[in-house]
Amino acid sequence: MKNNCMKILIVAHPGFTESISNIVKDISSVDARVVSFKDKIWKGKNILRRIILLNNYDCVHFFWGNVKIFDFLFYRIFSGVKIINHFMGTDLHNILKSKRKTLELRMCAIISKIVVVGYVLSEELSEIGINNDIVYIINHEVVKKEFTFPDDRKVIAYIPSTRKTFFRHDFLLKLSEDHPDIKFTWFPYTKEADEYVPKNVSVIPYIQKDQVLTEMQKHKIFIRIPIHDGGAPLSLIEALNIGRWCIWTFNMENVNKIDSYNDLKSNLEKLIEKNDYNMKGEVFVLEHFDFPKIVAGFTELYIKMGLI
């Protein structure tokens, strides 16, 4: 327990609690506690219980944005905590699909600080007039890695088999059919019974976290083309960190953005002929997503909130 510090309760997506705990423990001027939004200490419909808990804190930082306007009002009125509403990607996408939830988000923005993990989400909010700050986080420590760069014409694409449409299975299928001389790998993808998969496509149902980079190093190009995404997807950052040439649906430095199938096809044809790795992409990641930079982003946010 840190003495004489502002106290922050961080209610986070369960997949990020460990990473966030490591980040905030390095911020000496705050006393932060991280819990999963599925944790019994937070979970449930008993708002009174949550208000009693929040009376012990100066700020509640939601690291999975939500628009429970009445809950937010109760938190502010009956516990007085400052509120940070931090969006990651799918959370904001689901809200903006609904006019009612978008209206609630506008109201929440009046009594909470709106934060996002990257430019994709920031631009979406700015377009509807909601001020926001960008505070990066990736669920992984970025360090300089030794890696090789293949001569083979091999491409790896991120496409969870449970979300085929969302990750543009139609584009990836046509791409492999149009380029039978290129070897494609789809992951984490499970082939269904009697499903057609082109002969030049290999599927990997599951890769353990410590094996993802090993698999990526066998390929020259990494493709991630969802309908919507967060600010800095881990798989994209990992690919850049080992010098892969990357194709994504959105803008990022040293990444090839696509808007259509023709964009995807032309970018692939250009990048597959590369004989050297994406040095600028590797440098970009090391300069923007290393651990001290992530800690600095959280520190700056807490300074803006008057917690430091």
PEFEN-V155096 format. One record per pair of residues at least 4 apart in sequence whose ideal C-beta (glycine too) atoms are under 7 Angstrom apart, sorted by sequence separation. I is the first residue (numbers start at 0). J is the second residue. If there is no record, write none. Layout:
# PEFEN-V155096
i: {I | I}
j: {J | J}
This chain:
# PEFEN-V155096
i: {11 | 15 | 16 | 17 | 18 | 19 | 20 | 34 | 38 | 45 | 46 | 47 | 48 | 49 | 50 | 61 | 67 | 68 | 69 | 70 | 71 | 72 | 73 | 74 | 75 | 86 | 88 | 89 | 90 | 91 | 92 | 97 | 98 | 99 | 100 | 101 | 102 | 103 | 104 | 107 | 116 | 117 | 118 | 119 | 120 | 121 | 122 | 137 | 149 | 162 | 164 | 167 | 168 | 169 | 170 | 171 | 172 | 173 | 174 | 190 | 196 | 206 | 210 | 211 | 212 | 228 | 231 | 232 | 233 | 234 | 235 | 236 | 239 | 247 | 258 | 260 | 261 | 262 | 263 | 264 | 265 | 266 | 267 | 277 | 278 | 279 | 280 | 281 | 282 | 283 | 284 | 285 | 288 | 290 | 291 | 292 | 293 | 294 | 295 | 296 | 297 | 298 | 299 | 300 | 11 | 36 | 37 | 43 | 86 | 108 | 115 | 124 | 158 | 163 | 206 | 231 | 238 | 257 | 287 | 288 | 301 | 302 | 23 | 34 | 36 | 53 | 74 | 94 | 95 | 115 | 190 | 196 | 215 | 239 | 250 | 257 | 301 | 34 | 75 | 94 | 124 | 159 | 238 | 247 | 249 | 11 | 23 | 41 | 74 | 158 | 175 | 206 | 115 | 157 | 223 | 245 | 246 | 247 | 248 | 257 | 298 | 9 | 23 | 94 | 121 | 158 | 235 | 245 | 71 | 113 | 203 | 223 | 246 | 255 | 40 | 121 | 190 | 223 | 235 | 20 | 158 | 9 | 19 | 171 | 188 | 239 | 59 | 118 | 156 | 185 | 188 | 189 | 255 | 113 | 115 | 117 | 183 | 187 | 188 | 16 | 113 | 114 | 182 | 183 | 184 | 185 | 186 | 187 | 221 | 246 | 113 | 114 | 115 | 116 | 117 | 181 | 187 | 16 | 116 | 184 | 187 | 64 | 114 | 116 | 179 | 186 | 228 | 246 | 53 | 59 | 64 | 108 | 176 | 228 | 246 | 7 | 9 | 11 | 13 | 58 | 61 | 64 | 175 | 215 | 221 | 224 | 9 | 50 | 57 | 58 | 59 | 60 | 61 | 62 | 84 | 215 | 220 | 224 | 225 | 4 | 5 | 6 | 7 | 8 | 9 | 10 | 11 | 12 | 13 | 46 | 50 | 54 | 56 | 57 | 61 | 63 | 105 | 175 | 219 | 220 | 221 | 222 | 223 | 224 | 253 | 4 | 5 | 11 | 53 | 58 | 60 | 104 | 175 | 212 | 216 | 218 | 219 | 4 | 10 | 64 | 101 | 211 | 215 | 220 | 244 | 253 | 36 | 46 | 50 | 53 | 63 | 64 | 84 | 154 | 156 | 158 | 160 | 253 | 50 | 66 | 82 | 83 | 84 | 95 | 152 | 159 | 160 | 215 | 1 | 82 | 83 | 84 | 85 | 86 | 87 | 91 | 152 | 153 | 154 | 155 | 156 | 157 | 160 | 212 | 244 | 0 | 82 | 84 | 152 | 158 | 253 | 10 | 83 | 151 | 155 | 252 | 88 | 91 | 224 | 244 | 66 | 86 | 184 | 242 | 243 | 68 | 75 | 242 | 245 | 71 | 242 | 66 | 66 | 68 | 72 | 239 | 242 | 68 | 71 | 224 | 242 | 71 | 66 | 239 | 240 | 239 | 19 | 239 | 240 | 8 | 239 | 15 | 220 | 8 | 236 | 6 | 7 | 10 | 85 | 6 | 7 | 12 | 220 | 6 | 7 | 8 | 9 | 10 | 11 | 12 | 220 | 5 | 10 | 11 | 219 | 236 | 5 | 7 | 9 | 170 | 219 | 167 | 231 | 166 | 155 | 166 | 155 | 165 | 165 | 155 | 153 | 154 | 153 | 154 | 153 | 154 | 155 | 156 | 157 | 149 | 154 | 147 | 149 | 146 | 149 | 12 | 157 | 173 | 177 | 174 | 178 | 170 | 174 | 181 | 170 | 174 | 137 | 139 | 148 | 135 | 138 | 141 | 146 | 135 | 137 | 144 | 146 | 133 | 144 | 139 | 137 | 141 | 119 | 120 | 119 | 120 | 119 | 117 | 118 | 116 | 117 | 154 | 116 | 117 | 115 | 116 | 18 | 152 | 18 | 15 | 14 | 148 | 148 | 119 | 118 | 92 | 88 | 88 | 88 | 87 | 143 | 141 | 141 | 141 | 141 | 140 | 137 | 135 | 136 | 135 | 135 | 134 | 134 | 134 | 132 | 114 | 112 | 83 | 81 | 58 | 58 | 57 | 26 | 25 | 22 | 26 | 22 | 26 | 29 | 23 | 22 | 26 | 29 | 29 | 28 | 7 | 5}
j: {15 | 19 | 20 | 21 | 22 | 23 | 24 | 38 | 42 | 49 | 50 | 51 | 52 | 53 | 54 | 65 | 71 | 72 | 73 | 74 | 75 | 76 | 77 | 78 | 79 | 90 | 92 | 93 | 94 | 95 | 96 | 101 | 102 | 103 | 104 | 105 | 106 | 107 | 108 | 111 | 120 | 121 | 122 | 123 | 124 | 125 | 126 | 141 | 153 | 166 | 168 | 171 | 172 | 173 | 174 | 175 | 176 | 177 | 178 | 194 | 200 | 210 | 214 | 215 | 216 | 232 | 235 | 236 | 237 | 238 | 239 | 240 | 243 | 251 | 262 | 264 | 265 | 266 | 267 | 268 | 269 | 270 | 271 | 281 | 282 | 283 | 284 | 285 | 286 | 287 | 288 | 289 | 292 | 294 | 295 | 296 | 297 | 298 | 299 | 300 | 301 | 302 | 303 | 304 | 16 | 41 | 42 | 48 | 91 | 113 | 120 | 129 | 163 | 168 | 211 | 236 | 243 | 262 | 292 | 293 | 306 | 307 | 29 | 40 | 42 | 59 | 80 | 100 | 101 | 121 | 196 | 202 | 221 | 245 | 256 | 263 | 307 | 41 | 82 | 101 | 131 | 166 | 245 | 254 | 256 | 19 | 31 | 49 | 82 | 166 | 183 | 214 | 124 | 166 | 232 | 254 | 255 | 256 | 257 | 266 | 307 | 19 | 33 | 104 | 131 | 168 | 245 | 255 | 82 | 124 | 214 | 234 | 257 | 266 | 52 | 133 | 202 | 235 | 247 | 33 | 171 | 23 | 33 | 185 | 202 | 253 | 74 | 133 | 171 | 200 | 203 | 204 | 270 | 129 | 131 | 133 | 199 | 203 | 204 | 33 | 130 | 131 | 199 | 200 | 201 | 202 | 203 | 204 | 238 | 263 | 131 | 132 | 133 | 134 | 135 | 199 | 205 | 35 | 135 | 203 | 206 | 84 | 134 | 136 | 199 | 206 | 248 | 266 | 74 | 80 | 85 | 129 | 197 | 249 | 267 | 29 | 31 | 33 | 35 | 80 | 83 | 86 | 197 | 237 | 243 | 246 | 32 | 73 | 80 | 81 | 82 | 83 | 84 | 85 | 107 | 238 | 243 | 247 | 248 | 28 | 29 | 30 | 31 | 32 | 33 | 34 | 35 | 36 | 37 | 70 | 74 | 78 | 80 | 81 | 85 | 87 | 129 | 199 | 243 | 244 | 245 | 246 | 247 | 248 | 277 | 29 | 30 | 36 | 78 | 83 | 85 | 129 | 200 | 237 | 241 | 243 | 244 | 30 | 36 | 90 | 127 | 237 | 241 | 246 | 270 | 279 | 63 | 73 | 77 | 80 | 90 | 91 | 111 | 181 | 183 | 185 | 187 | 280 | 78 | 94 | 110 | 111 | 112 | 123 | 180 | 187 | 188 | 243 | 30 | 111 | 112 | 113 | 114 | 115 | 116 | 120 | 181 | 182 | 183 | 184 | 185 | 186 | 189 | 241 | 273 | 30 | 112 | 114 | 182 | 188 | 283 | 41 | 114 | 182 | 186 | 283 | 120 | 123 | 257 | 277 | 100 | 120 | 218 | 276 | 277 | 103 | 110 | 277 | 280 | 107 | 278 | 103 | 104 | 106 | 110 | 277 | 280 | 107 | 110 | 263 | 281 | 111 | 107 | 280 | 281 | 281 | 62 | 283 | 284 | 53 | 284 | 62 | 267 | 56 | 284 | 55 | 56 | 59 | 134 | 56 | 57 | 62 | 270 | 57 | 58 | 59 | 60 | 61 | 62 | 63 | 271 | 57 | 62 | 63 | 271 | 288 | 58 | 60 | 62 | 224 | 273 | 224 | 288 | 224 | 214 | 225 | 215 | 225 | 226 | 218 | 217 | 218 | 218 | 219 | 219 | 220 | 221 | 222 | 223 | 217 | 222 | 216 | 218 | 216 | 219 | 87 | 234 | 260 | 264 | 263 | 267 | 260 | 264 | 271 | 263 | 267 | 231 | 233 | 242 | 230 | 233 | 236 | 241 | 231 | 233 | 240 | 242 | 230 | 241 | 237 | 236 | 240 | 228 | 229 | 229 | 230 | 230 | 229 | 230 | 229 | 230 | 267 | 230 | 231 | 230 | 231 | 136 | 271 | 138 | 138 | 138 | 275 | 276 | 249 | 250 | 227 | 227 | 228 | 229 | 229 | 285 | 284 | 285 | 288 | 289 | 290 | 288 | 288 | 293 | 293 | 296 | 296 | 297 | 300 | 300 | 300 | 304 | 304 | 304 | 304 | 306 | 306 | 294 | 294 | 293 | 297 | 294 | 298 | 301 | 297 | 297 | 301 | 306 | 307 | 307 | 306 | 306}
